[in-house]
Amino acid sequence: MSIDGYLDDAAQERLLLSNEADFDRVDEVRSGCDAILVGATTIRQDDPRLLVRSAERRAARVARGEAANPLKVTVTGRCDIDPTARFFTVGDVDKLVYCASSTCDSARKRLGDVATVVDAGDPIDLSGVLADLSGRGVRRLMVEGGGTMHTQFLTAGFVDELQLVVAPFFVGDSRAPRFVGDGDFPWGPRRRATLADVRQIGDVVLLRYALSDRYDPR
């Protein structure tokens, strides 16, 4: 995020907050996860690939008996997602779409050829999503964004570790998406999060916060 807490600016072109060294660090984190989750808005706006970029890291996953890339996961209420998005078309890996009960039928018609559509309740129950992922063998889930997903997971207390990278500039535009929205966060002034690590990576700073007793710094 920017110094003033934004994930992007209000322009159409994607704002790059990080640098190549940190992108490589994120790639390393991805390679150690069982699944990567983003919200449907992130798919529509950023069209992410959500793959491990490094051939060596993909090979290491295969050597451990895993797929070359983590499972791709998204959560959506309206299921207004393009089936030709790179989330679905790039990478030989399973894709899961958790959607509201009321949209499941239309979601399966729209996305059934490119993903597995799962009924997540109405309203969507994140605890049910996590239980279903656990049943599919997911032990380490990486929630990459965007702000709505960050807010929902953090306010629900489902996050073990927060990796927050701060870019050295201000966005200064209230129209831009923020890191999190309004919510009742467990870690307020009366319950401070534990700062586990601080690292400078070029011109950005990585802050790692432990947010649960399950936190594993590896």
N, C-alpha and C positions, 0 to 999 in steps of 0.2 A: 504494500500500500504506500501511498505518498505520505509525506510528513503529516499532512492534515487528514489522513484517514480514508483516502479515495482509492478505488481499484482501477479507475479509468478516468478519462475526461468525458466531456459531452460531445466530442467530435465523432464522426462516423468511423474513422480509421482507428484501429486499436492502439492504445497508448502502451508502450513497453516501459514498465517500471523497473525491471531488473536488468541484469547484465549476463553475459555469456557464462561467466563462472558460476553464477547462481542458477542459471538454467541447467547447467550440468549437475549441480547439486540436487536440484529437483528431479532430474532424470535418475539419479542414484536412489533417491527416496522412492520414486515410482517403482524402480526395479525390485525393491524389497517389500512391496505391497501385494496383496492378493487381489485387490479391486480398487478402482478409481471411480469416484462419484462426482458428477457435476449436475447442476440444475438444468432444466430445459431451456431457460433463458440464456445460459452460457452456450449451449449448443446452437441456438438461433443466432446469437450475436457474434460469437467468436469462432464457430465451426472448428472446434479443437479435434486433434487426432487422438490424443490421450494414449500415446504409445511410448515405449522405452526407445530412446533414440540411439543409444550406444549398442553396437553389434556385440561387443564383449559382454555387456550386461545381459543382453537377451540370451546369449550363449550360456552364460552362467545360470540363468533361470532354467533353461532346458536341461543343463547338466544336473540340476537339483530335482529334476522330474516335474517341473512346472511348465506351463505354457510360456512362450517367449514374451508375452505381454500380459499384464493384469487384466482381469475382467473389467469391462466397461459398464457403468451403472448410471442411470439417470432417474430422477423423480419428477413427475409432472401431474398437475391437476387437469389441465385442458388437453394435453397430448397434442398440442399444436407444433409438431416437430416434423421437419422435412426428412423423409426416409432416404434421401440422397446425401444427407449431411455426412461429413467425414467420420463422425462418431460411429455410424453404421457401416460405411463402405470401406474404411481403411483399417487394415489389420485383421489377421486371422485369429480372432478371439471372440468369445461369447459376449453379447450385449444384452443387458437387462433393463427393461423399462418398467418402473413401478408407477402405476397410475391410479387415479381415483376410481372407485367402483363404477361411478356413473359414466365414465368414458372408456371402460375396458373393451366393450364390443367394438366401438369405432377405432380404438387404438390397435386392436388385433387386425382389423381390416387394413389399417394404414401401415402398420409396422410389423405385422406378423411374419413377413418374409425376410426381415432383416434383424429381428430381435425377438427375445422372449418377453412377452408382456405379462406382468404380474399384478393382480388386484391388491392394492395397498390400503383399501378401506376408503371411507368417505365421511369425514375428511381423512386425508392420508395419515397413517399412523407410522411415524418413524421407528418406533420400537418394534413394530411388526416387520418393517423393512429390514432392520438389523437382524432380527431373529431369522428371517428367511435367508439372508446372506450367510449367516452363521451355518445354517443347515446346508448351504451349498459349499461349505468349506472355507469361507472367507474369515480369516482371523485378524488381518490387518487391513483396514479400510482407509484410503486416503480421500478426504473430501477437499477437492480443489476449488470449488466455488459454485456459484458466485455468492454475492452478499446475502441473498435470501437463504441459501443452504447453510452458509456459515451461521447466520442468526438462529435458524431452527435447530441445528445440532448443538450449538453452544447454549442456548437457553434451555434446551432439554437436558443438559448435563451429560451428553453422550460422548464428549470429547476427552480423550486421555492426554493428548499433547497438541499444543498450538505452535506451529512454526510461522512466525511473523517476520517478513522481510520489509524493511523500511527504506524507500527510495529517497534520494537527497533533493527533493523538490516538493513544492506545493502545487496542487491543482486549483484550488480556490474557486470552485464552481459547484454550487449546491445542486445543480441538475445532474451531476455525475454520480455514478453508483458508489456507495460507501462500502467499506470492509464489512460492517454489520449495520443492521437497521435497529429500530427501537425494540426493546425487549426486556424481560425480567431475567437478567443474567445471574447465575449463582455466584459469580466472582465480582462482588461489588466492594465498596469501601470497608464493609465489615468482614469480608472474606477475600483476602488478597490472593491472587494466583502466585504460584512459586516459580520464580525465574530460574530455569535449570541451566541455561547456557547463553552466552553472547558471543557472536563471532562477526568480525568485519570481513566482507567478501567484496573486494574492490571498493566501489563507492556506495555499496549498500550494507545494511547491518541486519544480521539474522538474530532474532530473539526467540528462544525456545522456552515455552511455559508448560510446566506440569499442571494438569487440570484434574487429575484423579489419582487414586492410589494404584491404579493399573498402569501408570506411566512407566514405559521402558525406554531409557535414553538411547538404545542402540539404533 
